[in-house]
Amino acid sequence: MTNQLPLACLRCGRPANPEHHQPPDRTGKGMGGTSDAAVESWRVALCRECHESLHAEEWRLRVEDGIAQGFVGEQQIFERAVALDDQSDDPRFWTDDRLCNEWWRAEDGALQCLQHQCAVAYWFWRRYGWAEGWYERAADMLTQSRGKRVDPARVYERIKLFLAFDGHWDDYDYLGKTLALAVAKSDEPQFALEEALSLRDAGHGIMKSVALLSGVSESANEFEVCPTCGGRGRIRKNG
C-alpha cells in the first residue's frame, strides 16, 4: 500500500500543515516502542496547532502497521490509518466518503427490510385477520420457525405501517420512525399522514409533531373541513 498522506490533520480533521510529523517514540520494539526504520517509513500530516501541541507533550502519537493512535495520558483519543485505502477490509483505512456510503447503504437496507416485513405482516393479516388476536398467532408462528421470540406488538406495528405507507415509503423515510409510527397508529392514518407531512414541512421537530398529531398539545395552526367540497381539506383557520 502506498504511503499517501491524508488531506486532513490526523487528529482534528482540519487542513494539514505541509510539514509532516514523525512519531517521537523511537524506543525499541522490545520496550513497546517502534523501531527507527518503522518511524521513518510513516510520516504523518498534522495541522500546525496539533503539531505544536504534540511537541508540547499535550498528547502523544504512536504509529504502528499503518495505524496512527493519539493519546492523552493513558486515554486513547483517536485511531485511524495514515494512508487511506477504500479497498481495505479494515474500516480504519477507509476514507470518510466510504464510511458515509456504508452508513447510507445500511440505512437503505434497513428501510427495504422494514418494507419486506410489513408486506409479510400484510399477508399474515390477509390470511388470519378475521380472527381476534391474529397478530399473536402470527408472532407465535414466527417464533417457532426460528426459535427467536417475536413480539406480537411488532407484527401489529408492521401491519399498521403497511396500511399507512404502502406506496408512500418515501414519506415514511421523510417523517422518521417515531412520527411515522404515530401516523400508522392513528384512527385515520391517511389524514394523519397528510397532517404529519405538513407539520414537518413547517419545520416542526419530530417530538413536537408527534404531540401535535396526537392532540397532546394545541397547535397554533388549526384545520377544518373544506366548505366547498366537504372533504377533509387543509384550510387554515385565521384568527
N, C-alpha and C positions, 0 to 999 in steps of 0.2 A: 504494500500500500504506500503510495506516495505521501510524503510528509508535507501536506499542503496546509498553510496557516488558515484558520478560520477568519471570516471577515469581521468578527467582533471580539471584544475582550472576553477571555475565557471566564472571568469571574462575574462581571456585571452585564455583559452583552452590549455595552456601548462600543462605538468605533474604536478599534485598537490603535495604539501608538505604533508608528512604523518600526520602532525599536522592539526587539524581541528579547524576552527574558529567558535565561537558562535557569532551570531549577537549582536552588542553592545547596541541596542535600547531596554532598559528594562523598559520603562515607561509604565504606564497602558494603556489598550485599550481605556479607556475613553479620553485619551490625544493623541490618534492617534498612540500609540506605540504597542508593543507586550508584552504579559504577560510573567512572568518568566518561567511558565510551557511551553509555546509555544517556547520560546527561547531555553530552554534546550532540547526540542524534535527535534530541527532542527540544526544539526551540519553540517557544510559545508566544502568542500575541496577548498583550495586556494594554489597557488604556493607561495613560500617564498616571492617573490617580491611583489605580490599583497597583501599578508598577512601583510607585513611590511608597505606598503603604506596605507592600511586600518587603521592600528594603528596610522599612522602619520596623519590621518584625511585628506588625499588627496582625498578620496572618502568615501562614506558610503554605508552600506549594510542593506537591510531590507528583512526579510523572513516572509512570511505570506501565510498560506494554501499551503505550499509546494513549493511556488514560490519565488525565490530569485531575488531581484531587486537591481541594483547598481546605485548610483547617484553621480554626481559631481555637487555640489551646488544643484540647483533645476532640473538639466537636467538628465534624465534617460539615462544611458549608456548601460545597458543590462537588459534582463529579461529571466529567464529560470528556469526550475524545479531543485530542489535539488536532488530528486530521479527520475530517468528516467523510463518511462513506455511506451512501444510501443503499448500497448493495450488501452491506454487512448484515449478518444475522443478529448482531448485538445492537440493541436500540441506542446504546450510549454513543455510537458512531453516527447515528442518523442526523441529518440536517433538521432544522426547525420545520422546514416545508414538509419533510417526510413525516414528522411527528404530527403535524396538523392534518395531513392526509389520512394518517392512520386513525386519528380521532374521528374524522367525519365518515370514514368508511365504517367504523364501528357504529356510529350514530345512524347511518343509513341502514346498516344491517339490523340494528335493534328495531327500527321502525318497520322493516319488512317482516321481521319475526312477529312483531305485535299484530300486524295486519293478518298474517297467516293464522295465528292463534285465534284472533277474532273470527275469522272465517270458519275455523273448525268449531268454535263455540256456536256459531250460527247454525251449522249443520246438525250439531247435537240438539239445538233448540227446535229445528225443523222436525227432528225425529221424536223428541220426548217433551217438547214444550207444552203439550196438552196436559201433562201431569204436574201437580203441585210439587215443588222442590226438585224439578228436573235437573237443575244445575248441580244439586247434591249427588244425584245419580251419576251425572257425567264426571264429576270430580272423583267419585269412587272408582269408576272405570279407568280413569287416567292414572289414579294412584296405583291400582292393581297392575296396570300394564307396565309400569316402570319400577314399582316398589318405592316410589318417592311421592310423599304426600302432596296433593294439590288441594289448596283451599277452595271450597265451593264459592266463596266470595270472589275469588279470582275469575272463575268461569263466568259468574254473573256479571262482573265488570266487563269482561270481554264481549259478551253479547250486547250489553248496553252500548259499548263503544262502536261495535259493528253497526248497530241500528242507527246510531247518530252520525257516524263518519264514513260509512261505506260510500266510496265515490268522492269523498271530500277529505282524504288523508292529508292533503296539503294544509287544510285548515287545522287539523289536529297538530301538525308539526308547528304551525304558527302560534297556536294557543298555548302549547306546552301541556305536559301530562296532567298537572293539577287542575288547570282550568278546563281542559278537555273532559276530564272525568266528571267535573261538576256539571258540564253541559250534558253529558251522557246520562247522568243520574236524575236529571230534572224531569218534571212531569211532561214537559213539551220540549223535547230536545232540539227540534228544528228551529223553533222560535228562540230557544236558549242559545243555539249556535249563532244565530244572527245577532243576538244581543251581545254575546261574548266577543264576536269579531268587532263590533262597533266600539266596545269598551277598550279593546286592545288598540284599535286604530286611533282612539282618542288619547292614547298614551298612558292608560292606567296600568299599574303593575299587576302581577298575577294575583296576589292575595287580595288586593282591593277589588279586582274584577270578580273574583270568586264571591267576595262578600256582597257586592252589588247584585251579582247574578242570583244569589240565593236569598236576597232580601234581608241580610243581616244588618246592613246599614242603608240609609236612604241615599239615592243618587240625586245629584243636582239636576240631572237631565232625565226627565220622565217621558214616557212614550204612551201613545194612545192608539186606539183602533182608527184606521183611516176613515174619515167621514164620507169620502167619495165612493169607495168600493166596499167598505165594511171589512176589509182584510186587516190582518194584524200588521199594519204598516209601522214605519219608524218615524212617525211625525213627532217632532219635539215640541213639547208644550212651552210656551213663552210666558214667563211670569207665573 
